[in-house]
């Protein structure tokens, strides 16, 4: 007799006396037998005992919905291959519960005699040595045939099982082929089961990649809200995207666990495109509170940014304070990086309060084919990939509060008509729907270029222009309020919890710069300086040398004339990341969560070196 074959006599001797000749039995079978004897498994029974009620089984199937969806087509192919054989194919979850069973009717009927059915728990502790339970226990594929089963009920069966692993290598479940004809059971079936399990794993890996793409898409949609602090995590709680503001507020990075975050996040589920599965979560990251630096502002209006001391900006605040007492439409102009959304949010909170919704979307950052559904929402089944329950859209979300449309000049002509109708009729119709919904909100818009010129050249509707250009506020560029730069520097250091010990001479270095990127560029430079010098205080000369290397006022490559606003924003993000990491593309790509190959293509596209 060759090693690995087990006879009924060997089984009886072990059960009665505990004696076993390990040279004549598989090492894994022997180890399992000893474990079963230790755990008090009944060798004379072995029928399934622990079985889920229908409701609990349905819950188990819901928890493993994705696995079932992937595995069932392969199970059907196996069932078809062995339709003339006396076999059943089973899918088991990581806890040992049978989720699905299919195959030949006669084999299914015989399986019921030992309670080998859907919903039963088929582990070593429950029914003794068996292919399913032993594969779960060892994490390895195995065949258990005839008397190799520890308990009598299964000894007429032959079974082969293989683990199915997820993207992290953890066991998702077990795939099994079993036959009540142990004498005619073929060892080659183990190879078939292993191959099918591998194919299921491959499909699972594809699914995870698709889910990560969907989560990144969700993050890009969230980026329509400028200066928003949030993260998006996958189903395992691994962070797949961390917004720039969230990075400034957290000691965390992409790939980290949300369990390690220093606060308890109120997470919102992110669903698959069909709406049937939770594929991850979204959560806002608390922004560090900071007291305004410089001179305060008396009155009912509370500006959430840095006030400073310049008379130029004080005049702006006077206008903002006046309009905050009303509900009129406001249009904010100013160069990129001057703080248009900060001003819009301040007006909103001073009038409506913090509890009313403030919904922001950057019309230039969202692709044109997504902007319509983002803004107006969509009805169920409006387009391929739409959520089955539909989506409300930003206008409906802003009901009772404020809708802030940044870069409104980027809205396509056809969408301008729809927006004009919403403002006139005070009701919105979702994409693909026919039912209107009344809405009431305050509209604040912003643009970094003159809308009047767009009206003249025909790219912006004149009637919409007059609808939104009711009360205008212009935010001056940083070079027109240089006296506020020290207050801005103090504010940024305080917001990030960095110690501040700069000299007056060091502050003057930054006051002399052009700051074509305004406050945003200033903050980028401050962040880069902190990365460069950490806790060490840089000298005025070191600050000047760093700024000369990085500032847009010195060595910045002129923008490509044909770039859209969205492309220019993307280029700005790339340049910022490169500056922060001293030109190291690999670190910049990691910070932005972009694959290196894509990052290098973008560098070439925007002529960045």
C-alpha positions as CSV (number, residue, x, y, z in Angstrom):
1,X,0.0,0.0,0.0
2,X,1.4,3.4,-1.0
3,X,1.6,6.3,1.5
4,X,-1.5,8.5,1.4
5,X,-4.1,5.7,0.9
6,X,-6.3,5.1,3.9
7,X,-8.2,2.0,4.7
8,X,-11.3,1.5,6.8
9,X,-9.3,-0.6,9.3
10,X,-6.8,2.3,9.8
11,X,-9.7,4.6,10.5
12,X,-11.3,2.2,13.0
13,X,-8.0,1.7,14.9
14,X,-7.5,5.4,15.2
15,X,-11.0,6.1,16.3
16,X,-10.9,3.3,18.9
17,X,-7.3,3.4,20.1
18,X,-5.9,6.7,18.8
19,X,-3.1,4.8,17.0
20,X,-2.0,5.9,13.6
21,X,0.8,4.8,11.3
22,X,1.7,8.3,9.9
23,X,4.0,6.7,7.2
24,X,0.9,5.2,5.5
25,X,-1.3,8.4,5.5
26,X,-1.0,11.9,4.2
27,X,0.5,14.4,6.6
28,X,-2.3,16.8,6.3
29,X,-5.0,14.1,6.7
30,X,-3.2,12.8,9.8
31,X,-2.9,16.3,11.3
32,X,-6.6,16.9,10.7
33,X,-7.6,13.6,12.3
34,X,-5.6,14.5,15.4
35,X,-7.2,17.9,15.6
36,X,-10.7,16.4,15.2
37,X,-10.0,13.9,18.0
38,X,-8.7,16.8,20.2
39,X,-11.9,18.9,19.5
40,X,-14.2,16.0,20.3
41,X,-15.7,15.6,16.8
42,X,-18.1,12.6,16.7
43,X,-16.5,10.1,14.2
44,X,-19.7,8.1,14.0
45,X,-21.8,11.0,12.8
46,X,-20.5,13.9,10.6
47,X,-23.8,15.1,9.3
48,X,-24.3,18.8,9.0
49,X,-25.8,20.2,12.3
50,X,-25.4,24.0,12.2
51,X,-27.6,25.4,9.5
52,X,-28.7,29.0,8.8
53,X,-32.3,30.0,8.7
54,X,-33.4,31.4,5.3
55,X,-33.1,35.0,6.5
56,X,-29.6,34.5,7.9
57,X,-28.6,32.7,4.7
58,X,-29.8,35.6,2.6
59,X,-27.8,38.0,4.8
60,X,-24.7,35.8,4.2
61,X,-25.3,35.9,0.5
62,X,-25.7,39.7,0.5
63,X,-22.4,40.0,2.4
64,X,-20.7,37.8,-0.3
65,X,-22.7,39.2,-3.3
66,X,-19.7,40.1,-5.3
67,X,-18.0,36.7,-4.8
68,X,-21.2,34.9,-5.8
69,X,-21.7,37.0,-8.9
70,X,-18.1,36.2,-10.0
71,X,-18.1,32.5,-9.0
72,X,-21.5,31.3,-10.3
73,X,-20.6,31.5,-14.0
74,X,-17.6,29.3,-13.4
75,X,-19.7,26.9,-11.2
76,X,-22.2,26.6,-14.1
77,X,-19.5,25.7,-16.5
78,X,-18.2,23.0,-14.2
79,X,-21.7,21.7,-13.7
80,X,-22.1,21.5,-17.4
81,X,-18.8,19.8,-17.8
82,X,-19.7,17.1,-15.3
83,X,-23.4,16.9,-16.1
84,X,-23.1,13.2,-16.8
85,X,-21.1,12.6,-13.6
86,X,-22.5,12.1,-10.2
87,X,-21.1,15.4,-8.8
88,X,-22.0,18.7,-7.1
89,X,-20.2,22.0,-7.2
90,X,-20.2,24.2,-4.1
91,X,-19.2,27.8,-3.1
92,X,-18.4,28.3,0.6
93,X,-17.7,31.5,2.4
94,X,-14.7,32.2,4.6
95,X,-16.6,31.0,7.7
96,X,-17.5,27.6,6.2
97,X,-21.1,28.2,5.2
98,X,-22.3,26.8,1.9
99,X,-23.5,29.8,-0.1
100,X,-24.3,28.0,-3.4
101,X,-24.7,24.4,-4.5
102,X,-25.4,23.1,-8.0
103,X,-24.9,19.9,-10.0
104,X,-26.4,16.5,-10.8
105,X,-29.8,15.8,-9.2
106,X,-28.9,12.3,-7.8
107,X,-25.8,13.7,-6.1
108,X,-27.8,16.6,-4.7
109,X,-30.4,14.2,-3.3
110,X,-27.7,12.1,-1.6
111,X,-26.1,15.2,-0.2
112,X,-29.4,16.0,1.6
113,X,-29.1,12.7,3.5
114,X,-26.1,14.1,5.4
115,X,-27.4,17.7,5.5
116,X,-24.8,18.7,2.9
117,X,-26.9,21.6,1.7
118,X,-27.0,25.3,1.2
119,X,-26.7,27.2,4.5
120,X,-24.9,24.4,6.4
121,X,-21.6,25.0,8.1
122,X,-19.1,22.5,6.8
123,X,-15.9,22.9,8.8
124,X,-13.6,20.5,10.5
125,X,-15.0,21.4,13.9
126,X,-18.5,20.7,12.7
127,X,-18.2,17.5,10.6
128,X,-14.6,16.4,10.9
129,X,-11.9,16.1,8.2
130,X,-13.3,17.1,4.8
131,X,-12.0,18.9,1.8
132,X,-13.8,22.2,2.5
133,X,-13.1,22.4,6.2
134,X,-9.4,21.3,5.8
135,X,-8.8,23.7,2.9
136,X,-10.2,26.5,5.2
137,X,-8.0,25.4,8.1
138,X,-4.8,25.0,6.1
139,X,-5.3,27.6,3.4
140,X,-4.3,25.0,0.8
141,X,-6.1,23.0,-1.9
142,X,-6.8,19.4,-1.0
143,X,-8.6,16.2,-2.0
144,X,-10.2,14.1,0.8
145,X,-11.5,10.7,-0.4
146,X,-13.5,8.0,1.3
147,X,-12.1,6.8,4.7
148,X,-9.8,9.9,4.8
149,X,-12.9,11.7,6.1
150,X,-12.8,11.6,9.9
151,X,-16.6,11.2,10.3
152,X,-18.6,8.2,9.0
153,X,-21.3,10.2,7.2
154,X,-18.9,11.5,4.5
155,X,-16.9,8.4,3.9
156,X,-18.8,7.4,0.8
157,X,-17.8,10.8,-0.7
158,X,-14.8,12.1,-2.6
159,X,-14.2,15.9,-2.5
160,X,-11.7,18.4,-3.9
161,X,-11.5,22.0,-2.6
162,X,-9.4,25.1,-3.2
163,X,-9.3,28.4,-1.4
164,X,-10.3,31.6,-3.3
165,X,-8.1,34.5,-2.2
166,X,-8.7,38.3,-2.5
167,X,-6.3,41.0,-3.6
168,X,-4.5,40.9,-0.2
169,X,-4.1,37.2,-0.2
170,X,-6.8,36.6,2.4
171,X,-9.2,33.7,1.9
172,X,-12.5,34.9,0.5
173,X,-14.1,31.5,0.3
174,X,-13.8,27.9,-1.0
175,X,-14.7,26.2,-4.3
176,X,-15.4,22.5,-4.0
177,X,-16.4,19.6,-6.3
178,X,-17.8,16.6,-4.4
179,X,-19.1,13.2,-5.4
180,X,-21.0,10.5,-3.4
181,X,-19.0,7.9,-5.4
182,X,-15.7,7.8,-3.5
183,X,-14.5,4.7,-5.3
184,X,-14.8,6.3,-8.7
185,X,-13.5,9.7,-7.6
186,X,-10.6,11.0,-9.7
187,X,-7.6,12.9,-8.3
188,X,-7.4,15.1,-11.5
189,X,-10.5,17.0,-10.2
190,X,-8.2,18.8,-7.8
191,X,-6.4,20.5,-10.7
192,X,-9.8,21.4,-12.2
193,X,-10.9,23.0,-8.9
194,X,-7.6,24.9,-8.5
195,X,-7.8,26.3,-12.0
196,X,-11.4,27.4,-11.6
197,X,-10.5,29.1,-8.2
198,X,-7.6,30.8,-9.9
199,X,-9.9,32.1,-12.6
200,X,-12.3,33.5,-10.0
201,X,-9.4,35.2,-8.2
202,X,-8.4,36.8,-11.5
203,X,-11.9,38.1,-12.0
204,X,-11.9,39.4,-8.4
205,X,-8.7,41.3,-9.1
206,X,-10.3,42.9,-12.1
207,X,-13.3,43.9,-10.0
208,X,-11.1,45.5,-7.4
209,X,-9.3,47.6,-10.0
210,X,-12.6,48.7,-11.5
211,X,-13.8,49.6,-8.0
212,X,-10.6,51.7,-7.4
213,X,-11.2,53.5,-10.7
214,X,-14.8,54.2,-9.6
215,X,-13.6,55.5,-6.2
216,X,-11.1,57.8,-7.9
217,X,-13.9,59.0,-10.2
218,X,-15.9,59.8,-7.1
219,X,-13.0,61.7,-5.7
220,X,-12.7,63.7,-8.9
221,X,-16.4,64.6,-8.7
222,X,-15.8,65.7,-5.1
223,X,-12.9,67.9,-6.3
224,X,-15.6,70.0,-8.0
225,X,-15.9,71.5,-4.5
226,X,-12.7,73.6,-4.3
227,X,-10.7,73.6,-1.0
228,X,-12.7,70.7,0.3
229,X,-11.0,68.5,2.9
230,X,-12.0,64.8,2.4
231,X,-10.8,61.3,1.8
232,X,-12.1,58.3,-0.1
233,X,-11.4,54.8,1.1
234,X,-12.0,51.3,-0.4
235,X,-14.1,48.6,1.1
236,X,-11.3,47.5,3.5
237,X,-10.8,51.0,4.9
238,X,-7.6,51.7,2.8
239,X,-7.3,55.3,1.7
240,X,-7.3,55.5,-2.1
241,X,-7.5,59.3,-2.3
242,X,-6.7,62.1,0.1
243,X,-7.5,65.7,-1.0
244,X,-4.7,68.3,-0.7
245,X,-6.5,70.1,2.2
246,X,-7.0,66.8,4.0
247,X,-3.2,66.1,3.8
248,X,-2.6,69.5,5.4
249,X,-5.0,68.6,8.2
250,X,-3.9,65.0,8.8
251,X,-0.7,63.0,9.3
252,X,-1.9,60.4,6.7
253,X,-1.2,59.3,3.2
254,X,-2.7,57.3,0.3
255,X,-2.6,53.6,1.2
256,X,-3.0,54.1,4.9
257,X,-5.9,52.8,7.0
258,X,-8.7,55.0,8.2
259,X,-8.5,53.2,11.5
260,X,-5.2,55.1,12.1
261,X,-6.8,58.5,11.6
262,X,-6.8,60.8,14.7
263,X,-10.6,61.3,14.6
264,X,-13.7,59.3,14.1
265,X,-15.0,60.0,10.6
266,X,-18.7,60.0,9.8
267,X,-18.4,58.0,6.7
268,X,-20.8,58.1,3.7
269,X,-21.0,54.9,1.6
270,X,-19.8,55.0,-2.0
271,X,-21.8,52.6,-4.2
272,X,-20.9,50.6,-7.3
273,X,-22.2,52.1,-10.6
274,X,-25.2,49.7,-10.5
275,X,-26.0,50.8,-6.9
276,X,-26.0,47.3,-5.6
277,X,-22.8,47.2,-3.6
278,X,-20.9,49.4,-1.2
279,X,-17.4,49.7,-2.7
280,X,-15.9,52.2,-0.3
281,X,-16.6,55.3,1.7
282,X,-16.2,59.1,1.7
283,X,-15.7,61.3,4.7
284,X,-15.0,64.9,5.4
285,X,-11.8,65.7,7.3
286,X,-12.1,68.4,10.0
287,X,-10.3,71.6,9.1
288,X,-8.0,72.9,11.8
289,X,-9.6,76.0,13.3
290,X,-7.4,79.1,13.3
291,X,-8.1,82.5,14.7
292,X,-7.9,85.3,12.0
293,X,-4.6,87.1,12.1
294,X,-4.2,90.9,11.8
295,X,-6.9,93.4,12.4
296,X,-10.4,92.0,13.3
297,X,-13.7,93.0,11.7
298,X,-16.5,94.4,13.7
299,X,-20.1,93.9,12.7
300,X,-22.4,91.0,11.6
301,X,-20.2,89.8,8.7
302,X,-17.5,87.2,9.6
303,X,-14.8,86.6,7.0
304,X,-13.3,83.1,7.3
305,X,-10.0,84.0,5.8
306,X,-7.2,86.4,6.7
307,X,-8.3,90.0,7.0
308,X,-4.9,91.7,7.3
309,X,-4.5,95.5,7.4
310,X,-4.7,96.7,3.8
311,X,-7.3,99.4,3.0
312,X,-7.9,97.7,-0.4
313,X,-9.1,94.5,1.2
314,X,-11.1,96.4,3.9
315,X,-13.1,98.0,1.1
316,X,-13.9,94.5,-0.2
317,X,-15.0,93.3,3.2
318,X,-17.3,96.4,3.5
319,X,-19.1,95.3,0.3
320,X,-19.3,91.7,1.4
321,X,-20.8,92.8,4.8
322,X,-23.5,94.8,3.0
323,X,-24.5,92.0,0.7
324,X,-24.4,89.4,3.4
325,X,-27.5,91.0,5.0
326,X,-29.5,90.3,1.8
327,X,-30.3,87.3,-0.3
328,X,-29.3,88.8,-3.7
329,X,-27.2,87.0,-6.3
330,X,-23.5,87.8,-6.0
331,X,-20.7,87.5,-8.6
332,X,-17.1,87.4,-7.4
333,X,-14.2,88.1,-9.7
334,X,-10.5,87.8,-9.1
335,X,-7.5,86.0,-10.3
336,X,-6.9,82.3,-9.6
337,X,-5.8,81.8,-6.0
338,X,-7.3,85.0,-4.5
339,X,-9.8,83.1,-2.3
340,X,-13.1,83.4,-4.1
341,X,-14.7,80.3,-2.5
342,X,-13.6,81.5,1.0
343,X,-15.4,84.8,0.3
344,X,-18.5,83.0,-1.0
345,X,-18.6,80.7,2.1
346,X,-18.2,83.7,4.4
347,X,-21.1,85.5,2.8
348,X,-23.3,82.3,3.0
349,X,-22.5,81.6,6.7
350,X,-23.0,85.3,7.7
351,X,-26.5,85.2,6.1
352,X,-27.8,81.7,6.3
353,X,-25.7,80.2,9.1
354,X,-23.5,77.1,9.2
355,X,-26.3,74.7,9.3
356,X,-27.7,75.7,5.9
357,X,-26.2,73.8,2.9
358,X,-23.3,75.4,1.0
359,X,-22.8,73.5,-2.2
360,X,-19.8,74.4,-4.3
361,X,-18.8,73.1,-7.8
362,X,-16.0,74.2,-10.0
363,X,-17.5,74.2,-13.5
364,X,-14.1,74.2,-15.1
365,X,-12.8,71.2,-13.2
366,X,-15.6,68.8,-14.1
367,X,-15.7,67.3,-17.6
368,X,-18.5,68.7,-19.8
369,X,-20.1,65.3,-20.2
370,X,-20.4,65.0,-16.4
371,X,-21.2,68.6,-15.5
372,X,-24.9,68.4,-16.6
373,X,-25.7,65.4,-14.4
374,X,-23.6,66.8,-11.5
375,X,-25.5,70.1,-11.6
376,X,-29.1,69.1,-12.4
377,X,-29.0,65.5,-11.2
378,X,-30.4,62.6,-13.2
379,X,-33.4,60.3,-13.1
380,X,-33.1,56.5,-12.5
381,X,-31.7,54.8,-15.6
382,X,-30.9,58.1,-17.3
383,X,-27.7,56.7,-18.9
384,X,-25.4,53.7,-18.7
385,X,-23.7,53.4,-15.4
386,X,-26.2,55.6,-13.6
387,X,-27.3,54.7,-10.1
388,X,-30.6,52.9,-10.1
389,X,-32.1,55.3,-7.7
390,X,-30.9,58.4,-9.7
391,X,-29.0,61.3,-8.1
392,X,-30.3,64.7,-6.9
393,X,-27.6,67.0,-8.3
394,X,-26.0,70.1,-6.8
395,X,-28.9,72.4,-7.4
396,X,-31.3,70.2,-5.3
397,X,-28.6,69.7,-2.7
398,X,-28.4,73.5,-2.3
399,X,-32.1,73.9,-1.7
400,X,-32.5,76.1,1.4
401,X,-28.9,77.3,1.2
402,X,-26.3,78.6,-1.2
403,X,-25.1,77.3,-4.6
404,X,-21.6,78.4,-5.5
405,X,-20.6,78.0,-9.1
406,X,-16.9,78.7,-9.6
407,X,-15.6,79.3,-13.1
408,X,-19.1,79.8,-14.3
409,X,-17.8,81.0,-17.7
410,X,-16.8,77.4,-18.5
411,X,-20.4,76.2,-18.6
412,X,-21.3,75.0,-22.1
413,X,-23.8,77.0,-24.1
414,X,-26.6,74.4,-24.0
415,X,-26.3,74.1,-20.2
416,X,-26.4,77.9,-19.8
417,X,-30.0,77.7,-21.2
418,X,-31.0,75.1,-18.6
419,X,-29.4,77.0,-15.8
420,X,-31.2,80.2,-16.9
421,X,-34.5,78.3,-16.8
422,X,-33.8,77.1,-13.2
423,X,-33.1,80.7,-12.1
424,X,-36.2,82.0,-13.8
425,X,-38.7,79.3,-12.9
426,X,-37.1,78.3,-9.6
427,X,-37.5,74.6,-10.4
428,X,-35.2,71.9,-11.8
429,X,-35.7,68.9,-14.0
430,X,-33.1,66.1,-13.7
431,X,-31.4,64.7,-16.8
432,X,-33.5,62.0,-18.3
433,X,-36.5,62.9,-16.1
434,X,-39.8,64.7,-16.7
435,X,-40.8,65.7,-13.2
436,X,-39.7,69.1,-12.0
437,X,-38.8,70.0,-8.4
438,X,-39.2,73.5,-6.9
439,X,-35.9,74.8,-5.4
440,X,-35.0,77.9,-3.5
441,X,-31.4,78.9,-3.0
442,X,-29.0,81.8,-3.1
443,X,-26.7,81.8,-6.1
444,X,-23.1,83.0,-5.8
445,X,-20.9,82.7,-8.9
446,X,-17.2,83.4,-9.6
447,X,-14.9,83.8,-12.5
448,X,-11.2,84.6,-13.0
449,X,-11.8,86.3,-16.3
450,X,-14.3,89.0,-17.4
451,X,-17.6,87.6,-18.3
452,X,-18.5,90.7,-20.2
453,X,-15.8,89.8,-22.8
454,X,-17.3,86.3,-23.1
455,X,-20.8,87.9,-23.7
456,X,-19.2,90.1,-26.5
457,X,-17.6,87.2,-28.2
458,X,-20.7,85.0,-28.0
459,X,-19.5,82.3,-25.6
460,X,-21.7,83.4,-22.7
461,X,-25.4,84.2,-22.9
462,X,-26.3,87.9,-22.3
463,X,-29.6,87.1,-20.5
464,X,-27.8,84.7,-18.1
465,X,-25.0,87.3,-17.5
466,X,-27.6,89.8,-16.3
467,X,-29.2,87.2,-14.1
468,X,-25.9,86.5,-12.2
469,X,-24.2,89.9,-12.4
470,X,-26.5,91.5,-9.7
471,X,-23.9,92.5,-7.1
472,X,-20.2,92.2,-8.0
473,X,-17.3,91.8,-5.6
474,X,-13.7,92.0,-7.0
475,X,-11.0,90.3,-4.9
476,X,-7.7,92.2,-5.4
477,X,-4.6,90.1,-6.3
478,X,-2.0,89.6,-3.6
479,X,0.4,92.1,-5.2
480,X,-2.2,94.8,-4.5
481,X,-2.3,94.0,-0.8
482,X,1.3,93.3,0.1
483,X,0.9,94.6,3.6
484,X,-1.3,91.6,4.3
485,X,1.4,89.0,3.5
486,X,2.8,88.8,7.0
487,X,-0.7,88.1,8.4
488,X,-1.2,85.4,5.7
489,X,2.1,83.8,6.7
490,X,1.3,83.8,10.4
491,X,-2.2,82.4,9.6
492,X,-0.8,79.5,7.5
493,X,1.8,78.6,10.1
494,X,-0.8,78.6,12.8
495,X,-3.3,76.6,10.8
496,X,-0.8,73.8,10.3
497,X,0.6,73.9,13.9
498,X,4.1,74.9,12.8
499,X,6.3,77.0,15.1
500,X,6.9,80.5,13.8
501,X,10.2,82.4,14.4
502,X,10.8,84.3,11.1
503,X,12.5,87.7,11.2
504,X,11.0,90.9,9.7
505,X,13.7,90.7,7.0
506,X,12.5,87.2,6.0
507,X,8.9,88.4,5.8
508,X,10.0,91.3,3.6
509,X,11.5,88.8,1.1
510,X,8.1,87.3,0.4
511,X,6.4,90.8,0.4
512,X,8.6,91.7,-2.6
513,X,7.6,88.8,-4.8
514,X,5.1,89.1,-7.7
515,X,2.8,86.3,-6.5
516,X,1.1,85.7,-9.9
517,X,-0.6,82.7,-8.3
518,X,-1.7,84.9,-5.4
519,X,-2.5,83.4,-2.0
520,X,-2.5,79.9,-3.3
521,X,1.0,80.3,-4.6
522,X,2.2,81.9,-1.4
523,X,0.8,79.0,0.6
524,X,2.5,76.5,-1.8
525,X,5.8,78.2,-1.2
526,X,5.3,78.2,2.6
527,X,4.6,74.5,2.5
528,X,7.6,73.8,0.3
529,X,9.8,75.9,2.7
530,X,8.6,73.9,5.6
531,X,9.3,70.6,3.8
532,X,12.8,71.9,3.0
533,X,13.8,73.3,6.4
534,X,11.4,71.4,8.8
535,X,11.8,72.8,12.4
536,X,14.9,74.9,11.4
537,X,14.2,78.6,10.8
538,X,15.4,79.6,7.3
539,X,17.4,82.8,6.9
540,X,16.2,85.6,4.6
541,X,18.8,84.6,2.0
542,X,17.7,81.0,2.1
543,X,14.1,82.0,1.6
544,X,15.0,84.2,-1.3
545,X,17.1,81.4,-3.0
546,X,14.2,78.9,-2.6
547,X,11.6,81.4,-4.0
548,X,13.8,82.1,-7.0
549,X,13.9,78.4,-7.8
550,X,10.2,77.8,-7.4
551,X,8.2,80.9,-7.8
552,X,6.1,81.5,-10.9
553,X,7.5,85.0,-11.0
554,X,11.0,83.7,-12.0
555,X,11.4,80.4,-13.8
556,X,7.8,79.2,-14.6
557,X,7.3,77.9,-18.1
558,X,4.7,80.1,-19.9
559,X,1.3,78.3,-20.1
560,X,0.4,76.6,-23.3
561,X,-2.1,79.0,-25.0
562,X,-4.6,76.3,-25.9
563,X,-5.1,75.0,-22.4
564,X,-8.6,75.0,-21.0
565,X,-9.2,76.2,-17.5
566,X,-9.4,72.6,-16.3
567,X,-6.1,71.7,-18.0
568,X,-4.4,74.8,-16.5
569,X,-5.6,73.7,-13.0
570,X,-4.2,70.3,-13.6
571,X,-0.9,71.7,-14.7
572,X,-0.9,74.0,-11.6
573,X,-1.3,70.9,-9.4
574,X,1.5,69.1,-11.1
575,X,3.8,72.0,-10.8
576,X,3.0,72.4,-7.1
577,X,3.7,68.8,-6.4
578,X,7.0,68.9,-8.2
579,X,8.1,72.1,-6.3
580,X,7.2,70.5,-3.0
581,X,9.3,67.4,-3.7
582,X,12.3,69.2,-5.2
583,X,11.4,68.1,-8.8
584,X,11.2,64.4,-7.9
585,X,8.5,63.0,-10.2
586,X,8.1,59.7,-8.3
587,X,7.3,61.5,-5.0
588,X,5.0,64.1,-6.7
589,X,3.1,61.3,-8.5
590,X,2.6,59.4,-5.2
591,X,1.3,62.6,-3.5
592,X,-1.3,63.2,-6.2
593,X,-2.2,59.5,-6.3
594,X,-1.3,59.2,-10.1
595,X,0.5,56.2,-11.6
596,X,4.0,57.2,-12.6
597,X,3.4,56.4,-16.3
598,X,0.3,58.7,-16.4
599,X,2.3,61.4,-14.4
600,X,5.1,61.3,-17.0
601,X,2.6,61.6,-19.9
602,X,1.1,64.7,-18.2
603,X,4.6,66.2,-17.7
604,X,5.2,65.8,-21.4
605,X,1.8,67.2,-22.3
606,X,2.3,70.4,-20.3
607,X,6.0,70.7,-21.2
608,X,7.1,70.3,-17.6
609,X,10.6,69.0,-16.7
